[in-house]
Amino acid sequence: MRPPLSGPGSATQAPGRGSVDSGLPPSRATRDHAPITLTGIAGKVLLLGLTAGIAVWAAFPLIDGGKWVGLALLAATTAALFYLYLTRRHIPAKYLVPGTLFLVAFQVFPVLYTASTSFTNYGDGHRGSKDDAIVAIQTASVTQVPDAAQYVLSIATTGDPATGALVFLVADPGTRAVSVGDVDGLRQLDAADVTVAPNGRVTAADGYTVLNIGQASARSKEITDLVVPTAGGAVRASGLTRAYEGKAVRAYAADCDCVRDTETGQTWTADEETGTFVAADGERLAQGWKVNVGLSNFTRVLTDENISGPFLGTLLWNFAFAIGSTGGTFVLGLLIALALHSPRMRGTNVYRVLLILPYAMPSFAMLLVWRDMFNADFGLINNMFGLSVDWFGQPWTARFAVILVQLWLGYPYMFLVATGALQAIPAELTEATSVDGASPWQSFRAVTLPLLLVALSPLLIASFAFNFNNFNAIYLTTDGAPFPADNPSNGATDLLITYTYRLAFGGQGAEFGFAAAISLFIFAIVAVVSAVSFRRTRKQEEVYS
């Protein structure tokens, strides 16, 4: 064996030692002398340029809103990213930081925002500040008075004529001065930027698309609802070509922190605890403001009789649905996998392709198909079996139907994972039990099933968590129906997630704060069940490892 060279200038290195030339560990030397390629430079410039662009784009709203803490955090994060990727140090961090940022942006921040919302009354009528509520109350009470200013009106938008945000282009008949108005108020335009017809109507304006009569007629309701606040009241449309500046009947008085109706004299005093203006007889104005309500959203779930009873029933059905869907699909998928795993089966590849077809089809489309198949009048199931069952009209038949649909949609997944787990179990283990005189059932119960559960328990826990919040399975089939006559917001097949969705976006008015509180209940339930299940899974792994 030739001895290693060790003369002066030699570039060889002894095992476990750095380069003689550099005096650095091999990894450090290689890293610091890594070749710089044009592709690497271009990629780095592109990504860092994109980062800088996003930072600049995000900085302007923060500056306009006076969010200096957020601006400082944005600047520090951007500077840290540039430092990290412009140096050759901190190699592990270069790979960990992107994933961490996405985790914070798409997981941590939404959870924290939901939690903060759950302690407020945020929802319809309580979306903005108290000042916003006062402006909305005053502008909504605007009425036309005999001496009100009249304007020639043109309807315009800054976006698509059919969907863009609407603005009023109003021209004063006397001075021919043109102003643009939106929910933020009136702003006068430069005469050089507008074109006014002889009849005083604005026909063109820089930066705006003027709608013709047909386009404006299609959005007449939006035009009627648009109110442009002014110092003395608000500008509202009178048809599609005229506008007037009306006077607000209700006005805010700072001395009493209340809203007064100048015609009737009625007064609504501000209630800072609920974020509303309340009259002496208990009447509340519809427009309020966002305030912190503490734990009232959480206690409401437990103490309000109209909510606690339906909530408990929904929670129990939610568990039954998640357990039934997960357990049913697992049992069926495992039985099919065991049947096709038998060496006596022929044509197993054909069977496997046919059996995973439900998994290959879009679930939302299949849910809609199943909904029609369960139709009481023309559904395939009633017609095929000669039944007259109103599947979605009764609570228990509707629940059975949605679990059956879940069984059909979910068993291919369990079949695939069970097939893979079965193939990973050494055949010698089952053969040894046969030699010892165990029956096939005893061999399955003592060897195969425990080993399968060790491998599949994490997947079963994940499947349970998914089914516990399986919004599509309910929304696209029953939409929560059937509903009791006295509670149209909570149906027999509703899961907590669909009930929360109906509270947040239902027709009776959005209650985002209350919905956020229920979301935290759901999060806590799933987290506890998952933690307990994973703990038992680890104990099982220790036994069979």
C-alpha positions in Angstrom: 0.0 0.0 0.0 1.5 3.3 -1.1 2.0 5.9 1.7 0.3 9.2 1.2 2.3 12.1 -0.2 3.0 14.7 2.4 5.5 17.0 0.8 5.3 20.8 0.5 2.5 22.0 -1.8 0.7 18.7 -1.7 -3.1 19.0 -1.9 -3.8 15.7 -0.3 -5.5 15.5 3.1 -5.5 13.0 5.9 -8.8 11.4 6.9 -10.8 13.7 9.1 -8.7 16.7 8.4 -9.1 19.7 6.3 -7.2 20.6 3.1 -3.5 21.4 3.7 -3.8 24.4 1.3 -6.8 26.0 2.8 -6.7 24.8 6.4 -10.5 24.5 6.3 -12.8 21.5 6.7 -13.7 19.9 3.3 -17.3 21.1 3.3 -16.2 24.7 4.1 -13.5 24.7 1.5 -15.8 23.3 -1.1 -18.5 25.7 -0.3 -16.4 28.8 -0.3 -14.8 27.8 -3.7 -18.0 26.6 -5.3 -18.2 27.7 -9.0 -20.6 30.6 -9.7 -22.7 30.0 -12.8 -24.7 32.4 -14.9 -27.9 30.4 -14.3 -27.4 30.7 -10.5 -26.8 34.5 -10.7 -29.8 35.0 -12.9 -32.0 32.9 -10.6 -30.8 34.8 -7.6 -31.3 38.2 -9.2 -34.8 37.2 -10.3 -35.9 35.9 -6.9 -34.4 38.8 -4.9 -35.9 41.3 -7.4 -39.3 39.7 -6.9 -38.8 39.9 -3.2 -37.9 43.6 -3.4 -40.9 44.2 -5.6 -43.3 42.5 -3.2 -41.8 44.4 -0.3 -42.2 47.8 -2.1 -45.8 46.9 -3.1 -46.7 46.0 0.5 -45.0 49.1 1.9 -47.3 51.7 0.4 -50.5 50.5 2.1 -48.7 50.2 5.4 -47.4 53.8 5.0 -50.9 55.1 4.0 -52.4 53.4 7.0 -49.7 54.5 9.4 -48.8 50.9 10.3 -45.3 51.7 11.3 -44.7 48.5 13.3 -45.7 46.4 10.3 -43.5 48.6 8.0 -40.5 48.0 10.3 -41.2 44.3 10.3 -41.4 44.3 6.5 -38.2 46.2 6.2 -36.3 43.9 8.7 -37.6 40.7 7.0 -36.6 42.0 3.5 -33.1 43.0 4.7 -32.7 39.7 6.4 -33.6 37.8 3.2 -31.2 39.8 1.2 -28.4 39.2 3.7 -29.1 35.5 3.8 -29.1 34.9 0.1 -26.3 37.3 -0.8 -23.8 35.6 1.4 -22.4 32.1 1.4 -23.0 31.5 5.0 -26.0 29.8 6.8 -26.5 27.2 4.1 -29.2 25.2 6.1 -31.2 28.5 6.7 -31.4 29.1 2.9 -33.5 26.0 2.6 -35.5 26.4 5.8 -36.5 30.0 5.5 -38.8 29.8 2.5 -40.8 27.0 4.0 -40.9 28.8 7.3 -42.2 32.0 5.7 -44.9 30.1 3.8 -45.8 28.3 7.1 -46.2 31.6 8.8 -48.1 33.2 5.9 -50.5 30.4 5.2 -50.9 28.6 8.5 -49.8 30.6 11.6 -51.1 34.0 10.5 -54.6 32.6 9.5 -54.9 30.8 12.8 -53.9 33.8 14.8 -56.2 36.1 12.8 -59.1 33.7 13.3 -58.4 33.6 17.0 -58.3 37.4 17.3 -61.6 37.6 15.3 -63.3 35.2 17.6 -63.1 37.8 20.4 -64.9 40.5 18.4 -68.4 41.2 17.0 -67.0 41.4 13.5 -69.8 40.7 10.9 -72.5 42.4 9.0 -73.1 45.8 10.4 -69.9 45.6 12.5 -67.2 45.7 9.9 -65.5 49.0 10.3 -64.7 51.7 12.9 -67.1 53.9 14.8 -66.4 56.8 12.4 -67.3 54.5 9.5 -70.5 53.6 11.2 -71.4 57.3 11.7 -70.7 58.1 8.1 -72.8 55.1 6.9 -75.8 56.1 9.2 -75.7 59.7 8.0 -75.4 58.9 4.3 -78.1 56.2 4.5 -80.6 58.8 5.9 -80.0 61.3 3.1 -83.3 62.6 1.6 -83.9 65.2 -1.1 -84.9 68.7 0.0 -86.5 71.4 -2.1 -83.3 73.6 -2.3 -80.9 70.6 -2.9 -78.1 71.0 -5.5 -78.8 69.3 -8.8 -76.2 67.8 -11.1 -75.9 66.2 -14.5 -74.9 62.7 -13.9 -72.7 60.2 -15.8 -72.0 56.7 -14.5 -68.4 55.5 -14.9 -66.0 52.9 -13.6 -62.3 52.3 -13.3 -62.6 48.7 -14.3 -64.8 46.4 -16.4 -68.1 48.1 -17.3 -70.1 45.1 -16.0 -68.2 44.5 -12.8 -65.9 47.4 -12.0 -66.4 49.7 -9.0 -68.8 52.5 -9.9 -68.2 56.2 -9.6 -70.4 59.3 -10.3 -69.2 61.9 -12.7 -71.3 65.0 -11.8 -71.3 68.3 -13.6 -72.6 71.5 -12.1 -75.0 73.0 -14.6 -74.0 76.5 -13.7 -70.3 76.4 -13.5 -69.8 73.2 -15.6 -67.2 72.1 -13.0 -66.9 68.3 -13.0 -66.3 66.1 -9.9 -65.9 62.4 -9.4 -67.6 60.8 -6.5 -67.4 57.4 -4.7 -67.8 56.1 -1.2 -64.9 58.3 -0.1 -66.5 61.6 -1.2 -66.3 64.1 -4.0 -63.1 65.2 -5.8 -63.1 67.9 -8.4 -61.4 67.0 -11.7 -59.3 69.2 -14.0 -61.2 70.6 -16.9 -58.5 69.4 -19.3 -59.1 65.8 -18.2 -62.8 65.6 -19.1 -65.0 66.1 -22.1 -68.4 67.6 -21.5 -71.2 67.6 -24.1 -73.3 70.7 -24.9 -76.1 69.3 -22.6 -73.6 69.3 -19.7 -73.1 65.6 -19.5 -69.6 64.1 -19.1 -68.8 61.9 -22.1 -65.2 61.1 -21.3 -62.7 61.4 -18.5 -59.1 60.4 -18.2 -58.7 57.2 -16.1 -62.5 56.3 -16.2 -64.8 54.4 -18.5 -68.1 56.2 -19.0 -71.0 53.7 -19.2 -73.7 54.0 -21.9 -77.4 53.9 -21.0 -77.6 50.1 -21.6 -74.6 49.3 -19.4 -75.8 51.6 -16.6 -79.3 50.1 -16.8 -77.9 46.7 -16.1 -76.4 48.0 -12.9 -79.3 50.2 -11.8 -79.5 48.7 -8.3 -75.8 49.4 -7.6 -76.3 53.0 -8.9 -79.3 53.5 -6.6 -77.3 52.1 -3.6 -74.2 54.2 -4.2 -74.0 57.2 -1.8 -71.3 59.8 -2.1 -70.8 61.6 1.2 -70.4 65.4 1.3 -69.9 68.0 4.0 -73.6 68.7 4.2 -75.1 65.3 3.3 -74.5 63.1 0.3 -75.0 62.9 -3.4 -77.4 60.3 -4.7 -78.6 59.3 -8.2 -82.0 60.3 -9.4 -82.3 58.0 -12.4 -79.4 57.5 -14.7 -78.7 61.0 -15.8 -79.4 63.2 -12.8 -78.1 63.4 -9.2 -78.9 65.5 -6.2 -77.1 66.5 -3.0 -79.5 65.6 -0.2 -79.5 66.3 3.5 -78.8 63.7 6.2 -81.9 63.3 8.4 -79.8 61.6 11.1 -76.7 63.3 12.4 -74.1 62.4 15.0 -73.8 64.7 18.1 -70.5 64.5 19.9 -71.8 66.1 23.1 -74.0 63.1 23.9 -72.1 60.5 21.8 -75.4 59.8 20.0 -77.2 59.9 16.7 -80.3 62.2 16.5 -83.1 62.2 14.0 -83.8 65.8 13.1 -87.3 65.0 11.9 -88.6 62.9 14.8 -86.2 63.9 17.6 -85.4 60.3 18.4 -81.9 59.6 19.9 -79.7 56.5 19.7 -76.8 56.5 22.2 -73.5 54.7 21.5 -73.0 51.4 23.4 -69.3 50.7 23.4 -69.7 47.2 24.7 -71.8 46.0 21.8 -70.6 48.5 19.1 -74.1 49.8 18.3 -76.2 52.9 18.7 -79.2 52.0 21.0 -82.4 54.0 21.7 -84.1 54.2 25.1 -86.6 51.6 24.1 -83.9 49.1 23.1 -84.0 49.7 19.3 -80.6 49.4 17.7 -79.4 51.0 14.5 -78.4 48.4 11.9 -75.0 50.0 11.3 -72.5 49.5 14.1 -68.8 49.1 14.5 -66.2 46.4 15.4 -65.4 46.0 19.1 -63.8 43.5 21.4 -66.5 41.4 23.1 -64.3 39.1 25.1 -65.5 35.5 25.6 -69.1 36.2 24.7 -68.9 34.3 21.4 -67.6 31.3 23.2 -70.1 31.4 26.0 -72.9 32.0 23.5 -72.3 28.5 22.1 -72.8 27.0 25.6 -75.4 29.2 27.1 -77.7 30.3 24.3 -80.5 27.7 24.2 -81.1 28.4 20.5 -77.5 27.5 19.8 -76.3 25.1 22.5 -78.9 22.4 21.7 -78.3 22.3 17.9 -74.6 22.7 18.4 -74.4 19.6 20.6 -76.5 17.6 18.2 -74.3 18.7 15.3 -71.1 17.8 17.3 -72.4 14.3 17.9 -73.4 13.8 14.3 -70.0 15.3 13.3 -68.2 12.6 15.2 -70.5 9.9 13.9 -69.9 11.0 10.3 -66.2 11.2 10.7 -65.9 7.8 12.4 -68.4 6.2 10.1 -66.7 7.6 7.0 -63.2 6.7 8.1 -64.0 3.3 9.6 -66.4 2.3 6.8 -63.9 3.1 4.0 -61.1 1.4 5.9 -63.0 -1.8 6.5 -64.2 -2.0 2.9 -60.9 -1.1 1.4 -59.0 -3.6 3.7 -61.4 -6.4 2.8 -60.9 -5.8 -0.9 -57.2 -5.5 -0.5 -57.1 -8.9 1.4 -59.1 -10.5 -1.3 -56.9 -9.3 -4.1 -53.7 -10.1 -2.0 -54.6 -13.8 -2.1 -52.3 -15.8 -4.4 -55.3 -17.7 -5.7 -56.8 -14.6 -7.3 -56.4 -14.1 -11.0 -56.6 -10.9 -13.0 -55.9 -8.8 -10.0 -54.5 -5.9 -12.0 -57.8 -5.6 -13.9 -59.8 -5.6 -10.6 -57.5 -2.9 -9.1 -58.0 -0.6 -12.1 -61.7 -1.0 -11.9 -61.8 -0.5 -8.1 -59.9 2.7 -8.0 -62.1 4.4 -10.6 -64.1 6.4 -8.0 -60.8 7.7 -6.7 -59.7 8.9 -10.2 -62.9 10.9 -10.8 -63.4 14.5 -9.5 -65.1 14.2 -6.1 -67.2 17.4 -6.5 -68.7 16.1 -9.8 -69.4 12.7 -8.2 -71.1 14.3 -5.2 -73.4 16.2 -7.5 -74.1 12.9 -9.4 -75.0 11.1 -6.2 -77.2 14.0 -5.1 -79.3 13.5 -8.3 -79.2 9.7 -7.8 -80.9 10.1 -4.4 -83.6 12.5 -5.8 -87.0 11.3 -4.5 -88.8 11.9 -7.8 -86.5 10.9 -10.6 -83.4 9.5 -8.8 -81.8 6.4 -10.1 -81.8 4.6 -6.7 -85.5 4.9 -6.2 -86.3 4.0 -9.8 -83.9 1.0 -9.8 -85.2 -0.6 -6.6 -88.8 0.5 -6.9 -88.6 2.7 -3.8 -90.3 5.9 -2.9 -87.9 7.1 -0.2 -87.4 10.8 0.3 -83.7 10.4 1.1 -82.9 14.0 1.8 -86.3 14.7 3.5 -85.8 12.7 6.7 -82.8 13.1 9.1 -81.7 9.5 9.3 -82.2 8.6 5.6 -80.2 11.8 4.7 -77.4 10.8 7.1 -77.3 7.3 5.8 -77.1 8.6 2.2 -74.2 10.9 2.8 -72.2 8.2 4.6 -73.0 5.8 1.7 -71.6 8.4 -0.7 -68.5 8.7 1.4 -68.1 5.0 1.5 -68.1 4.9 -2.3 -65.8 7.8 -2.7 -63.3 6.9 0.0 -62.8 3.1 -0.1 -60.3 3.3 -3.2 -57.9 5.3 -1.1 -58.0 2.8 1.8 -57.7 0.0 -0.7 -54.6 1.4 -2.2 -52.8 2.1 1.1 -53.9 -1.3 2.6 -52.6 -3.1 -0.5 -49.2 -1.4 -0.1 -49.1 -2.2 3.6 -50.0 -5.8 3.0 -47.2 -6.2 0.4 -44.7 -4.8 3.0 -45.5 -7.5 5.6 -43.0 -10.4 5.2 -44.7 -13.6 4.2 -42.6 -15.5 6.7 -44.6 -14.1 9.6 -47.9 -15.5 8.4 -46.4 -18.7 7.3 -44.9 -19.2 10.8 -48.3 -18.8 12.3 -49.7 -21.4 9.9 -46.9 -23.8 11.0 -47.9 -23.2 14.6 -51.5 -24.3 13.7 -53.2 -20.9 13.7 -56.2 -20.5 11.5 -56.3 -17.7 8.8 -58.5 -15.6 11.1 -56.1 -16.0 14.1 -53.1 -15.2 11.8 -54.9 -12.1 10.6 -55.9 -10.9 14.0 -52.6 -11.6 15.8 -50.1 -10.6 13.1 -51.5 -9.0 10.0 -53.9 -6.5 11.5 -51.6 -5.2 14.2 -48.8 -4.6 11.7 -51.3 -2.9 9.3 -52.5 -0.6 12.1 -48.9 0.4 12.9 -48.4 1.4 9.3 -51.9 2.9 8.6 -52.7 4.6 11.9 -51.3 8.0 10.9 -53.3 7.8 7.7 -56.5 6.9 9.6 -56.0 9.8 11.9 -55.5 12.2 8.9 -58.5 10.7 7.2 -60.6 11.3 10.4 -59.4 14.9 10.6 -60.3 15.4 6.9 -63.8 13.9 7.3 -64.4 15.8 10.4 -64.2 19.0 8.3 -65.4 17.5 5.0 -67.3 20.5 3.7 -67.9 19.3 0.2 -69.4 16.0 1.2 -72.3 17.8 2.9 -72.5 21.1 1.0 -72.7 19.5 -2.5 -75.1 16.7 -1.6 -77.6 17.8 1.1 -76.4 21.4 1.9 -77.2 20.4 5.5 -80.8 19.4 4.9 -83.3 18.5 6.2 -83.8 21.6 8.4 -86.2 21.8 11.3 -89.0 24.3 10.9 -87.8 26.4 13.9 -84.1 26.5 12.9 -83.3 27.1 9.3 -79.6 27.7 10.0 -78.8 24.2 11.4 -79.8 21.0 9.4 -79.8 17.4 10.3 -76.7 16.6 8.2 -74.8 19.7 9.0 -71.2 19.3 10.2 -69.7 22.0 12.3 -67.8 23.3 9.3 -71.0 23.7 7.2 -72.8 25.2 10.2 -70.0 27.7 10.6 -70.1 28.5 6.9 -73.8 29.2 7.1 -73.2 31.5 10.1 -70.4 33.4 8.4 -72.0 33.7 4.9 -75.7 32.9 5.4 -78.5 35.0 4.2 -79.5 36.1 7.7 -76.3 38.1 8.1 -72.7 37.2 8.5 -71.3 36.7 12.0 -67.6 36.3 11.4 -66.6 36.6 15.1 -69.1 33.9 16.1 -68.0 31.7 13.2 -64.4 32.1 14.2 -65.2 31.0 17.8 -66.8 27.8 16.4 -63.8 27.3 14.2 -61.6 27.3 17.3 -63.8 24.7 18.9 -63.4 22.6 15.8 -59.6 23.1 15.8 -59.4 22.1 19.5 -61.5 19.0 19.0 -59.5 17.7 16.1 -56.2 18.6 17.8 -57.1 16.7 20.9 -58.3 13.6 19.0 -55.2 13.6 16.8 -52.9 14.0 19.8 -54.4 11.2 21.7 -54.5 9.0 18.6 -50.8 9.7 17.7 -49.8 8.9 21.3 -51.5 5.5 21.2 -50.0 4.9 17.8 -46.5 5.5 19.2 -47.2 3.0 22.0 -48.3 0.5 19.4 -45.2 1.0 17.4 -43.1 0.3 20.4 -44.9 -3.0 21.0 -44.5 -4.3 17.5 -41.1 -2.8 16.6 
